[in-house]
Amino acid sequence: MTAGGSRRDGVLVASPIASRARRLRAPLLILLWALLAIEAVGGLALFFARVAFGSKPGEALHVGAGLALTLVYAAYQWGHWRRVAPWRSRLDYGLGLLAAVAMALTNLSGLALALDWARRTGLMPGGAASGPAASSPALVGFHNVASMVVLTFVAAHVGAVLRRAGK
C-alpha cells in the first residue's frame, strides 16, 4: 500500500482520497470555481450598485463571464454526472440536484438578461437605436435570488461530499 493507493495484481490503484484530490485539482473544476467566484462577486457588486447608486458597473464583464460559466458548467456537469450516476438517495446527491437545478435556472435567466443587455448596448439589431429598454424587474429579481440559492446549495453539496468522504 502506498500513500496514493494500493497494488492489485501489480497495478497501482488510486485510493478514493487520492482520486478525489486529483479531481479537485482538475483544470475544468478550477476554471468553474474561478468563473463562479467572478460571477458571485460581480453579481453582488452589480446588485449593490444598482440599488444604492442606480448604476451597473462591470456589467459587460458579468455578462461575458456568465456566458463562459454557462459553457464550462455544462461541460463539467456532463462529465460529473457520468461519473456519479446512477442516482442515490443520499444527502450529497439531493443537495447536488438542488444546486444543479438552481444553476440551470440562474444560467437561463442570465442568458435572457444577457440578450436584453446586448440589445441595450446595440450589440444586437433593434437595440440601442430604438431606446435602451430596461430588463424586466421580475427577471432581474429571479436571477438575483436564484444566484444566491446556487451559492448556498453548491456550498452545501461540496460540504456534504467532503463530510461523506471523511467517514
N, C-alpha and C positions, 0 to 999 in steps of 0.2 A: 504494500500500500504506500502511495506517495501522497504528498500534501494536495496534489491536484486531482487525485483519483486512485483507481486500483487497477491491477493487472488481471485480465481474464484471458486465458489461452494465449498468453504472451502479448496481448494487445492492451495498451493503456486506455482505460475507460474513465472519462471525466466524472468526477463526483457531481452530484446535483448542485452543491455550493459553488464549485469551480465553474460549472456550466452557467449558473445564474450570474455569477460575477462577470463572465465573458459577455453575456447578453446585455448586462447593464452598461458595458463599455462599448457596445456596438455603435458604429458611426450613425446609423439611421436613428437610433434611440436618442443619442446625444443631440443630433440635429432637431429631432422632435421636441426635446426638452428646451433647447435654446429658443426655438420658434415659439413655443408655448409661453416661455418667460417673457419674450419680447411682446407678444400679444397681450399677456396679462398686465404687464407694467404699462404698456402703451394704451390699452383699453381703460385702465384705471385713470391714467392721466387725461385721456380724452373725456371720460365721464366727468371727472372733477372740473376740468377747464370749461366744458360745455355748461355745467350747472353754475359754476362760480363766475365765469367771465363771458360766456356766450361765444367762445371760440373753440376751434378744434385743431390744436397744434399736433403735428405729426400724423395727420390722418392718412396721408399718402403712404407713409411707412407702415402704418397699421394695416392698410388695405393690401399692400404688397406682401407683407409678412403673413397676413391671413390667407392669401392665395397660396403661398408656399406651404403654410401649415396644413391647409386642406389636402394638398397633394402628398406631402410627407406623411400625414396622419393616415391617409387611405393606404399608402404603401406599407406603412408599419402595421396597421391593423390587419391587413390581409395576411401578412406573414405571422403575426401574433396569434390570430385565430386558428390558422392552420397548425400551429404548434400546440395550442392548448385545447383544441377540440378533442372530444365532444363536450357538450355542456355537463357541468357537475353542479349539484345543489350544494354550494358552499358559499360562505360569505364573500371570499375574494372574487368569485365568478359573478355573484349578484351585484356587487359594487362595480365591477368591471363593466357589466351590462349597462348599469345606470350611467356610468361615465361615458360609455360609447354612444348611447342614445343622446345624452346631453351634448356631446361633442358634435354628433351629426346635425342636431338641430341648431347648434350655435354656428357651425360652418354653413349650413343652408341659409340661415338668416343673415350671416355675414356676407355671403355671396350676393344676396338680394340687396343688401346695403352697399356693397361694392359697385353693383350696377347703377344704383342711384348716384353714388359718388362719381362714377365715370361719366354719367350724363351731366351732372352739375358742373364738372370741371371741363366739359367739352371734349372728353376723350371718346365719347360715343355720339353718333348722329342724333340730332334732336335735343341736344343738351344745352350748354351754356347760352347759346344764341337765343333760345326760346325762354330764358329765365331760369335762375337757379332754384328749382323746386326742391324743397326740403324733404328728407326721408320721413317716412311715416313714424310718428312718435311711438305708436304701438309696436312697430317692428324694432325700433331702437331699444325700447324698454325690454322687449322679449330677448333681444340679443344680449343686452347687459345682464339680465338676470340669468339667462342660460349659461353665459360665460362664467358667472360666479358658481353656478351649480357644477360646471365642468371641473373647475379647480377643486371644489370640495370633494367630488366623487373620485377624481383621479388620485388625489392625495390619500383618500380613504382606501382605494383599491390597492395602491402601492403599499400602504401600511399593512393591510390585511395579507397581502402576498408575503411581505417580509416577516410578519408575525408567524404565518404558517410555516415559513422556511426555517424559523428558529426553533420549532418544536421537534 
